[in-house]
Amino acid sequence: MLAGPSLKSCKFFSVKTHTIKEFSAQAVFPKWRKRRVRMQKAVVISRNRSLLRDFKRIADASGMYSSVDMYDNLDSVGSALVSGGKYDVVFIDETFDNIAFASFIENAKRTQGAKLARFVLLCDDKHRDREIIANGMMAGFHAFLSKPFNVKTLEEIAALADKVHGKGTKHRLRAATGLLLSEIIHDTGEQAPRPLNLWKEVESSCDWYKKVTGESVTLTVVDPLHQVPAVERVKHYKGVSERVRNLIKERLKTLFLPS
């Protein structure tokens, strides 16, 4: 484990409205209000030492965490959890693949030390599109934080992760599916401009899917995915995506045939 700077304190900031590109507490849950949370234990995992140091400095400055540990691999954190370690929030750099993410998160949740943990993906801003978000949510992440890191966005994303975690796995899978549908629908050119609120976009996409296909997203996509382990969800996600895309294309042909 790498050493880092000492804990610092800083006042909390209020939340402002965000653009569609920001998967933030305000964008998804606009009624969220600022609240002070208990001091939590956090860990950040990245192969990039510079990223580790920068993130730890920001996390320490937020005053939200009693400790912020740094690791350069997933296995070491997994071993620490098995040995009795405990983390409330786990931040992971995007450089690991989705299968590794899903396997780590699934195993971590089986330990006492992380069974209630929030998992946050650290990513580049250019990667914050709907497909990346959907894939990450399928793998088990509750929220996403993009570079450059700062205290304000860290606090917002921590609040979002709490909200998504509290809603449960099915809620997270429905959100992932809705974002996937939004991307597919946008590609067809059949839907009006996307709402600025991402959660409204999710619900709008799910409603549109039912109207076009006659099927419920929850029954046909979310429930089956919920029945399988996270690693299997990630493995089959591309196939699910293709089947949904093809189904929508076929139903649209039927709906708009000339009379």
N, C-alpha and C positions, 0 to 999 in steps of 0.2 A: 504494500500500500504506500502511496506517495504522501509526503508531508505537504502541508499547506499553511497559509497565513492564519493568524489567530482570529477568533470570533469578534465581530464588530456589531454595533447596533445602529439602526437608522429608523426614522419615522415611517409609518405606513402612508401610502399614497392612495388617492381616490381613483376610480376607473372612469375613463372617457370612452366615447363611442369609437368603434373601430371599423375599418373597411372590410369588404368581403374577403380580402386576402388573409385577414387575421382570424385564426380560429381561437378566439379569446372568450373570456367569461362574458363580456358585454355582447359580443356578436351572437353567441349561442343562447345565453340565458340573460336577456336584457334586464330582468328584474333583480338580478343578483346585487346585493348590497355589501359594502365594505364591512368586514368584521375581523376582529383580532383573533388569531388562532393560538393554540398552545404551542410551545416550542417543540419541534419535531426533529427526529434524526433523519438525515438525508445522506444519499450516496450518489456520486456521479461516476459514470463509467465511460472511458474514452481511450483510444490508442494515442490520441493527440495530447501531449503534455501541456502544450500551450493552452488548449481548450480547457483542460482540467483546472489549471491555475486561474484562468480568467473567470470560469464559471464559479469556482469556489470563492473567489473574491466578491463576486456579485451576491452569491448566496449568503455569505457571512454578513455582508452589508445590509441585507434585507431584514435581519433580526428575527427571522422566522424559525431558524434552526439552531438547536443546541449543539449540533455537530454536523460537519459535512465531510464525509470520507471520500477519498479518491482512489479509483482502481483503473487499471488499463486493460482488464479483460473480464468477461462475464463469469468464467469458471471460478475465479477467486472470490467473487461476491457470493456465488452460489454456495461455495464451501463455508464462507463466513456465516451464512444464514443457517446452514445445517449444523454448524458448531454452536449455535445459540445467539448469533448476531441478530439485531433488530433494526429495521428501517421503516419509516413512515412514508417516505417518498424516494423513488428510484429514478434518476435521470440517466438516460442512455443515449450516446452519440449514434447518429444514423449510419455510421460506417459498418455496423454489423448487419447481416442480412435478415430478412423477415423470418426465416425458419429458426435462426438462432435467437431472435427476439422472442418468438412464440414459445420456444422450448424453455428458455430462461424464465420468462414470466410465469409460465404454467408450473414449473418446478418451484419457483420462489413462493408462489401462492400456497403451496403445500406445506411450507414451513411456518412455524409459530411466529417467526420474526418478520414475515412479509405477507402473511395471509390477508391483511387489510391494507397493504401498501398501495399507493398511487404510482403509476408508471408514466413517465413523461419522456417523449422523444425529443432530442436536441437536433435541430436540422437547419440547413441553409434556407434562406428565404426563397430562393428560386425553386425549391422543392415543395413549397407549400401549396400544391394543387390538390384537387379533390381525390385523385386516384392515390396519391401518397398518403393522404389522411385516411382514406378508406382502408388501405392495406395495413396501415399502422394500427387502426382500431380493431381490425380483424385479428392482428397479432396480440392484442391485449393492452395497448396504450390507452390512457385516459385523456391525454392532452399533448400538445406540441408546442415547443418553444424554439423560435428561430433566432439566428444571429443577426445583429449583435445583441448580446444579452445585456439587460439592465434590470435594476431593482423593480421598477414599476411593472414591466411585462412579466417578470418572474412571479410577483404577487398575484397578478391577474390569472396567470396560467395555473398557479397552485390552487386558486379558488375554483377554476374550471374543473380541474382534475378531481377535486372533492365532489363537485356536483355530478359529474359523469359517473364516478365511482359509486355514489349513493343511489343512482338510478338503476344500477345492476347491469349484468352482461347483455341481456336482451335489448335494453335501451341502446347500449353501445353498438351492438350488431345492426340494429335498425338504422342508427345514424350512419354507419359505414355503408349499408346498402342504399340508403337514400342519397348519399353523396355519389355513389357509383351510378345510380339511376340518373341523377342530375347531369352527370357528364355524358351519359349515353343519349339522354333526351336532347341536351344541348347540341350534340353532334347531328341529330336528325333535323334540327331546325324547327321542331314542332312546338316548342314552348316559348312563352314570353321571356323577356330578360329576367335573370335570376334575382330573387329578393336579396336585399342587403343583409338580412338576418339568416345565418346559415341553418338554424334549426327550422325556420319557416320553409327554407328551400328543401330540407329533408322531407318535411311533411307534404309539401306541394308535389314533390317527385313521387312519393309513395301513392298519393291520391291519383296522380296522372297515370301511374303504372296500373292501378286497379281499373281505371276507366278504360284504358286501351286494351288490357289483356283479360279483364274480368277476374283477375286473381289477386289475392291478398299478399302483400310483401311479407307480412309476418308469417303466414301459413306456408308459403311456398319457398321462402328464402331464409328468414330469420330462425324459425323453429328448427328446420333441419340442421342449420349451422350450429345452433345452440346445443344440439345433441352430441356433437363430436368434439374431441379435444382441440385446443387452440392450434396446435401444430398441424392437425389435419385440416382445419379451416383455412389456414394459410396455403397449404398445398393445393386445395381444391378451389381456392378463390378465383383463380384465373379461369378455370372451367365454368364456374358459376357465372362469372362476368360474361363470358362468351355466350352461354345459353340464354341469359337474360337479354343480351344485345340482339341475338338472332330472333328470339321470340318477339321482341318489340318491333323489329323490322318486318316480320311476317304479318303481325297483327295490323300494323300501319298500312301495309299493302291492301289488306282486306277492307279496312275501314274507308280507304280513300279510292277504291275502284270506281270507275265511271259507271253511272246508272244506265 
